[in-house]
Amino acid sequence: MPDSAPQPQLLHLVFGGELVDLEHNTFKDLSKLDIVGLFPNYASAHAAWKAKAQQTVDNAQMRYFVVHLHRLLDPSQDAKSDH
């Protein structure tokens, strides 16, 4: 009989914006940050990150990031648990 226990949520946040320069992760205007969304696992967050990064490829200052929220919510969690 297959195990039907629910998989743990490994929440991830995808967001981005235009950087001041390419040397630092400092945003030009925090009010213009693009919050792409929250995702239940790394695979779906990565797909959203990749799509947004490809949409903005013509702007070298634009960067998108994936934040592993589940690690912030539970710092004792193993860092290798989601990819």
N, C-alpha and C positions, 0 to 999 in steps of 0.2 A: 504494500500500500504506500503510495507516494506521500512524502511529508508535505502537508499543506500549510505549515506555519508561515505566517507573513514574513516577508523579508524586511529587515530593519530599514527605516528611512535614513538615508545619508544625504541630508539637505545640502544643496549647493546654490550659491547666488552668482548670477552672471550680470555684470555691469560694465560700463565703459564710458569713455569720454575723450575729449581732446586734451592732450598733454601740453605743458608749457614747452618742454623740450624732450628729446629722445633719450637723454641721459638719466632722467628721474621720473618717478611715477607721481608727478605733481600735476593736477588737473588745472586747466585754464580757468574754468568756471564751474564750480560745484553745482550751481543751480541748473546746469545743462547736462548733468550726468544722465546717461541712458541706463535705466534699470530694466534689464531684459526680463528677469524673472527669477523665481525660486524653482529648483528642480529636485526630484526625489532621489537622484543618483548621478554619478559622475558622467555616465554615458550620455544621458539626455542634456546635461549641462554643457558638455563638450560639443555636442551637436549644435546647441543654440549659440555658443561662443563662436564656433567656426562659421556659422551662417552670418552672424553680425560682423565678424572680422572680414569676411569676404565682401560684404556689402559696402564696407568702408575702406577698401584696399587703396583707393585713390587718394586718401588723406593719410599721409605718413605720420601725422601727429595723433591720430585716433587709435586708441587701444582698448581692448576688452579683456576682462579678467574673470577667472572662475575662483570663487572663494569657497573653501570647504567649511561651511557653517557647522556641520556636525562635529568637526574637530574643536571649534570654539565652544560649542555647547557641552561637549564631553572631552576635555583634554586628555583623559586617561585612555581614550580609544586609540587603538593601534593605527598609525599613519598609513599603513599598507593595506588597510581594510577595503578601500574602494577602488583601487586601480594599481 
